[in-house]
């Protein structure tokens, strides 16, 4: 229920951004979020790899 309300608010914000002249701001925010998502996935895989290596004794 709350998630749907949140989605509606986000959609309204996005519509406002598209209507305004801040289209480049929207693209910039989108780029930043993509970079953050990539960084999170990258660090997650590094963590898994280090955890795996530590369990096998590579760093002991």
N, CA, C and O atoms as a GROMACS GRO file, in nm:
protein
  240
    1UNK      N    1   0.084  -0.120   0.000
    1UNK     CA    2   0.000   0.000   0.000
    1UNK      C    3   0.088   0.126   0.000
    1UNK      O    4   0.073   0.214  -0.085
    2UNK      N    5   0.180   0.133   0.097
    2UNK     CA    6   0.269   0.249   0.104
    2UNK      C    7   0.363   0.254  -0.016
    2UNK      O    8   0.402   0.361  -0.062
    3UNK      N    9   0.399   0.136  -0.066
    3UNK     CA   10   0.489   0.131  -0.181
    3UNK      C   11   0.423   0.191  -0.304
    3UNK      O   12   0.488   0.260  -0.383
    4UNK      N   13   0.294   0.165  -0.321
    4UNK     CA   14   0.221   0.222  -0.435
    4UNK      C   15   0.214   0.374  -0.425
    4UNK      O   16   0.229   0.444  -0.525
    5UNK      N   17   0.191   0.424  -0.304
    5UNK     CA   18   0.188   0.569  -0.284
    5UNK      C   19   0.324   0.630  -0.316
    5UNK      O   20   0.333   0.735  -0.380
    6UNK      N   21   0.430   0.562  -0.272
    6UNK     CA   22   0.565   0.610  -0.300
    6UNK      C   23   0.593   0.611  -0.450
    6UNK      O   24   0.652   0.705  -0.502
    7UNK      N   25   0.550   0.504  -0.519
    7UNK     CA   26   0.568   0.499  -0.664
    7UNK      C   27   0.495   0.614  -0.732
    7UNK      O   28   0.549   0.676  -0.824
    8UNK      N   29   0.373   0.641  -0.688
    8UNK     CA   30   0.297   0.751  -0.748
    8UNK      C   31   0.368   0.885  -0.728
    8UNK      O   32   0.372   0.968  -0.819
    9UNK      N   33   0.423   0.905  -0.609
    9UNK     CA   34   0.495   1.030  -0.583
    9UNK      C   35   0.617   1.042  -0.673
    9UNK      O   36   0.646   1.150  -0.726
   10UNK      N   37   0.689   0.932  -0.689
   10UNK     CA   38   0.809   0.933  -0.774
   10UNK      C   39   0.770   0.962  -0.919
   10UNK      O   40   0.837   1.039  -0.988
   11UNK      N   41   0.661   0.899  -0.964
   11UNK     CA   42   0.616   0.923  -1.102
   11UNK      C   43   0.578   1.069  -1.121
   11UNK      O   44   0.609   1.129  -1.224
   12UNK      N   45   0.510   1.127  -1.022
   12UNK     CA   46   0.473   1.269  -1.031
   12UNK      C   47   0.597   1.358  -1.038
   12UNK      O   48   0.602   1.454  -1.115
   13UNK      N   49   0.698   1.325  -0.957
   13UNK     CA   50   0.822   1.403  -0.959
   13UNK      C   51   0.889   1.393  -1.096
   13UNK      O   52   0.937   1.493  -1.151
   14UNK      N   53   0.891   1.271  -1.152
   14UNK     CA   54   0.953   1.253  -1.283
   14UNK      C   55   0.877   1.330  -1.390
   14UNK      O   56   0.938   1.389  -1.480
   15UNK      N   57   0.745   1.330  -1.381
   15UNK     CA   58   0.666   1.407  -1.478
   15UNK      C   59   0.698   1.556  -1.466
   15UNK      O   60   0.709   1.625  -1.567
   16UNK      N   61   0.711   1.605  -1.343
   16UNK     CA   62   0.746   1.746  -1.324
   16UNK      C   63   0.882   1.778  -1.385
   16UNK      O   64   0.902   1.883  -1.445
   17UNK      N   65   0.976   1.685  -1.368
   17UNK     CA   66   1.110   1.708  -1.424
   17UNK      C   67   1.104   1.713  -1.576
   17UNK      O   68   1.167   1.797  -1.639
   18UNK      N   69   1.026   1.621  -1.635
   18UNK     CA   70   1.015   1.622  -1.781
   18UNK      C   71   0.946   1.747  -1.832
   18UNK      O   72   0.981   1.798  -1.938
   19UNK      N   73   0.850   1.798  -1.756
   19UNK     CA   74   0.779   1.919  -1.799
   19UNK      C   75   0.869   2.041  -1.789
   19UNK      O   76   0.859   2.133  -1.870
   20UNK      N   77   0.955   2.042  -1.691
   20UNK     CA   78   1.039   2.160  -1.670
   20UNK      C   79   1.158   2.158  -1.766
   20UNK      O   80   1.174   2.066  -1.846
   21UNK      N   81   1.240   2.259  -1.755
   21UNK     CA   82   1.358   2.268  -1.841
   21UNK      C   83   1.478   2.200  -1.777
   21UNK      O   84   1.590   2.210  -1.827
   22UNK      N   85   1.456   2.130  -1.666
   22UNK     CA   86   1.566   2.063  -1.596
   22UNK      C   87   1.587   1.921  -1.647
   22UNK      O   88   1.614   1.830  -1.569
   23UNK      N   89   1.575   1.903  -1.776
   23UNK     CA   90   1.594   1.770  -1.833
   23UNK      C   91   1.737   1.721  -1.812
   23UNK      O   92   1.759   1.603  -1.786
   24UNK      N   93   1.833   1.812  -1.822
   24UNK     CA   94   1.972   1.772  -1.801
   24UNK      C   95   1.998   1.734  -1.656
   24UNK      O   96   2.081   1.648  -1.628
   25UNK      N   97   1.926   1.798  -1.565
   25UNK     CA   98   1.937   1.759  -1.424
   25UNK      C   99   1.888   1.616  -1.405
   25UNK      O  100   1.948   1.538  -1.332
   26UNK      N  101   1.778   1.583  -1.472
   26UNK     CA  102   1.726   1.447  -1.465
   26UNK      C  103   1.829   1.348  -1.519
   26UNK      O  104   1.853   1.244  -1.458
   27UNK      N  105   1.888   1.379  -1.633
   27UNK     CA  106   1.989   1.289  -1.690
   27UNK      C  107   2.109   1.275  -1.598
   27UNK      O  108   2.165   1.166  -1.585
   28UNK      N  109   2.149   1.384  -1.534
   28UNK     CA  110   2.262   1.379  -1.442
   28UNK      C  111   2.232   1.289  -1.323
   28UNK      O  112   2.315   1.208  -1.282
   29UNK      N  113   2.110   1.304  -1.266
   29UNK     CA  114   2.071   1.220  -1.152
   29UNK      C  115   2.064   1.074  -1.195
   29UNK      O  116   2.104   0.985  -1.119
   30UNK      N  117   2.013   1.049  -1.315
   30UNK     CA  118   2.006   0.912  -1.365
   30UNK      C  119   2.145   0.852  -1.379
   30UNK      O  120   2.168   0.736  -1.344
   31UNK      N  121   2.238   0.931  -1.430
   31UNK     CA  122   2.376   0.885  -1.444
   31UNK      C  123   2.438   0.853  -1.308
   31UNK      O  124   2.504   0.751  -1.293
   32UNK      N  125   2.415   0.939  -1.210
   32UNK     CA  126   2.470   0.917  -1.077
   32UNK      C  127   2.413   0.789  -1.017
   32UNK      O  128   2.487   0.711  -0.956
   33UNK      N  129   2.283   0.766  -1.033
   33UNK     CA  130   2.223   0.645  -0.978
   33UNK      C  131   2.278   0.520  -1.046
   33UNK      O  132   2.299   0.418  -0.980
   34UNK      N  133   2.302   0.528  -1.177
   34UNK     CA  134   2.361   0.413  -1.248
   34UNK      C  135   2.501   0.384  -1.195
   34UNK      O  136   2.538   0.269  -1.174
   35UNK      N  137   2.579   0.489  -1.172
   35UNK     CA  138   2.715   0.471  -1.121
   35UNK      C  139   2.710   0.409  -0.982
   35UNK      O  140   2.789   0.319  -0.951
   36UNK      N  141   2.619   0.457  -0.897
   36UNK     CA  142   2.608   0.404  -0.762
   36UNK      C  143   2.566   0.257  -0.765
   36UNK      O  144   2.621   0.176  -0.690
   37UNK      N  145   2.470   0.222  -0.851
   37UNK     CA  146   2.428   0.082  -0.861
   37UNK      C  147   2.544  -0.005  -0.907
   37UNK      O  148   2.565  -0.113  -0.851
   38UNK      N  149   2.619   0.040  -1.007
   38UNK     CA  150   2.733  -0.037  -1.056
   38UNK      C  151   2.837  -0.054  -0.946
   38UNK      O  152   2.892  -0.162  -0.929
   39UNK      N  153   2.863   0.053  -0.872
   39UNK     CA  154   2.962   0.047  -0.764
   39UNK      C  155   2.918  -0.051  -0.656
   39UNK      O  156   3.000  -0.128  -0.605
   40UNK      N  157   2.789  -0.049  -0.621
   40UNK     CA  158   2.738  -0.141  -0.518
   40UNK      C  159   2.751  -0.286  -0.564
   40UNK      O  160   2.792  -0.372  -0.486
   41UNK      N  161   2.716  -0.314  -0.689
   41UNK     CA  162   2.727  -0.451  -0.740
   41UNK      C  163   2.873  -0.493  -0.744
   41UNK      O  164   2.906  -0.606  -0.707
   42UNK      N  165   2.961  -0.402  -0.787
   42UNK     CA  166   3.104  -0.432  -0.797
   42UNK      C  167   3.162  -0.464  -0.659
   42UNK      O  168   3.234  -0.562  -0.644
   43UNK      N  169   3.130  -0.381  -0.559
   43UNK     CA  170   3.183  -0.405  -0.425
   43UNK      C  171   3.123  -0.531  -0.365
   43UNK      O  172   3.189  -0.600  -0.288
   44UNK      N  173   2.998  -0.562  -0.400
   44UNK     CA  174   2.935  -0.685  -0.350
   44UNK      C  175   3.010  -0.807  -0.402
   44UNK      O  176   3.035  -0.901  -0.326
   45UNK      N  177   3.047  -0.807  -0.530
   45UNK     CA  178   3.119  -0.921  -0.584
   45UNK      C  179   3.261  -0.929  -0.528
   45UNK      O  180   3.313  -1.039  -0.507
   46UNK      N  181   3.323  -0.815  -0.502
   46UNK     CA  182   3.455  -0.817  -0.439
   46UNK      C  183   3.444  -0.877  -0.300
   46UNK      O  184   3.530  -0.956  -0.259
   47UNK      N  185   3.338  -0.840  -0.226
   47UNK     CA  186   3.318  -0.894  -0.092
   47UNK      C  187   3.299  -1.045  -0.098
   47UNK      O  188   3.357  -1.118  -0.017
   48UNK      N  189   3.219  -1.092  -0.194
   48UNK     CA  190   3.197  -1.236  -0.206
   48UNK      C  191   3.328  -1.307  -0.239
   48UNK      O  192   3.356  -1.415  -0.185
   49UNK      N  193   3.407  -1.248  -0.328
   49UNK     CA  194   3.533  -1.308  -0.367
   49UNK      C  195   3.629  -1.314  -0.249
   49UNK      O  196   3.695  -1.416  -0.228
   50UNK      N  197   3.638  -1.207  -0.171
   50UNK     CA  198   3.727  -1.206  -0.055
   50UNK      C  199   3.681  -1.305   0.050
   50UNK      O  200   3.762  -1.373   0.113
   51UNK      N  201   3.549  -1.314   0.069
   51UNK     CA  202   3.496  -1.408   0.167
   51UNK      C  203   3.529  -1.551   0.125
   51UNK      O  204   3.569  -1.633   0.207
   52UNK      N  205   3.513  -1.578  -0.004
   52UNK     CA  206   3.543  -1.711  -0.057
   52UNK      C  207   3.692  -1.743  -0.040
   52UNK      O  208   3.729  -1.852   0.002
   53UNK      N  209   3.776  -1.646  -0.073
   53UNK     CA  210   3.920  -1.668  -0.062
   53UNK      C  211   3.962  -1.687   0.083
   53UNK      O  212   4.050  -1.769   0.111
   54UNK      N  213   3.902  -1.612   0.174
   54UNK     CA  214   3.937  -1.624   0.315
   54UNK      C  215   3.898  -1.762   0.368
   54UNK      O  216   3.970  -1.819   0.450
   55UNK      N  217   3.785  -1.814   0.322
   55UNK     CA  218   3.742  -1.945   0.368
   55UNK      C  219   3.835  -2.054   0.318
   55UNK      O  220   3.850  -2.158   0.382
   56UNK      N  221   3.896  -2.033   0.202
   56UNK     CA  222   3.988  -2.132   0.148
   56UNK      C  223   4.131  -2.111   0.196
   56UNK      O  224   4.220  -2.190   0.162
   57UNK      N  225   4.155  -2.007   0.273
   57UNK     CA  226   4.286  -1.988   0.332
   57UNK      C  227   4.387  -1.920   0.243
   57UNK      O  228   4.507  -1.931   0.268
   58UNK      N  229   4.343  -1.850   0.140
   58UNK     CA  230   4.439  -1.783   0.052
   58UNK      C  231   4.511  -1.669   0.122
   58UNK      O  232   4.627  -1.641   0.092
   59UNK      N  233   4.443  -1.603   0.216
   59UNK     CA  234   4.502  -1.487   0.282
   59UNK      C  235   4.553  -1.518   0.422
   59UNK      O  236   4.580  -1.427   0.500
   60UNK      N  237   4.566  -1.644   0.455
   60UNK     CA  238   4.609  -1.678   0.591
   60UNK      C  239   4.761  -1.679   0.602
   60UNK      O  240   4.815  -1.705   0.709
   0.00000   0.00000   0.00000
